[in-house]
């Protein structure tokens, strides 16, 4: 059971900052966090020249990585360590070099140790590029270690 934080929005922002400080993969791809709320995240990524494939469109692995990173911030926003147990993506349209992609993750279900999140990847102009569904599994521990113990001590 996820314990209620007195300010869930502040907690989501603190968790996001803690994860971002350790997230070498998303930083290496120059992703940006556009917003985070409990069970929600939005990130962006510029499609660079080194991200295009032989068809001169964005390699699907980069689109998946953006969606997966956004999913990670959404499913960890409650300060309970969560990892992906399954993910699926449907590619709907190509992204091109120079496009700014925005991924929006929304929590659809959170029960016990599992969660379901839908991520929509769009160009900044609004064209839908991919739909991603991620299933999370809560493992032991907290993103911000000791935060809940400290709150209970007050």
Secondary structure as the mmCIF struct_conf table of DSSP 4:
data_model
#
loop_
_struct_conf.conf_type_id
_struct_conf.id
_struct_conf.beg_label_comp_id
_struct_conf.beg_label_asym_id
_struct_conf.beg_label_seq_id
_struct_conf.end_label_comp_id
_struct_conf.end_label_asym_id
_struct_conf.end_label_seq_id
HELX_LH_PP_P HELX_LH_PP_P1 UNK A 2 UNK A 5
TURN_TY1_P TURN_TY1_P1 UNK A 6 UNK A 7
HELX_RH_AL_P HELX_RH_AL_P1 UNK A 8 UNK A 22
HELX_RH_AL_P HELX_RH_AL_P2 UNK A 24 UNK A 28
TURN_TY1_P TURN_TY1_P2 UNK A 29 UNK A 30
STRN STRN1 UNK A 32 UNK A 37
TURN_TY1_P TURN_TY1_P3 UNK A 38 UNK A 39
STRN STRN2 UNK A 40 UNK A 46
HELX_RH_3T_P HELX_RH_3T_P1 UNK A 49 UNK A 51
STRN STRN3 UNK A 52 UNK A 52
TURN_TY1_P TURN_TY1_P4 UNK A 54 UNK A 55
BEND BEND1 UNK A 56 UNK A 57
STRN STRN4 UNK A 58 UNK A 58
HELX_RH_AL_P HELX_RH_AL_P3 UNK A 60 UNK A 75
TURN_TY1_P TURN_TY1_P5 UNK A 76 UNK A 78
BEND BEND2 UNK A 79 UNK A 80
STRN STRN5 UNK A 82 UNK A 91
BEND BEND3 UNK A 93 UNK A 93
TURN_TY1_P TURN_TY1_P6 UNK A 97 UNK A 98
HELX_LH_PP_P HELX_LH_PP_P2 UNK A 99 UNK A 99
STRN STRN6 UNK A 100 UNK A 111
TURN_TY1_P TURN_TY1_P7 UNK A 112 UNK A 113
STRN STRN7 UNK A 114 UNK A 123
TURN_TY1_P TURN_TY1_P8 UNK A 124 UNK A 125
BEND BEND4 UNK A 126 UNK A 126
STRN STRN8 UNK A 128 UNK A 138
BEND BEND5 UNK A 140 UNK A 141
BEND BEND6 UNK A 143 UNK A 144
TURN_TY1_P TURN_TY1_P9 UNK A 145 UNK A 146
HELX_RH_AL_P HELX_RH_AL_P4 UNK A 147 UNK A 153
#
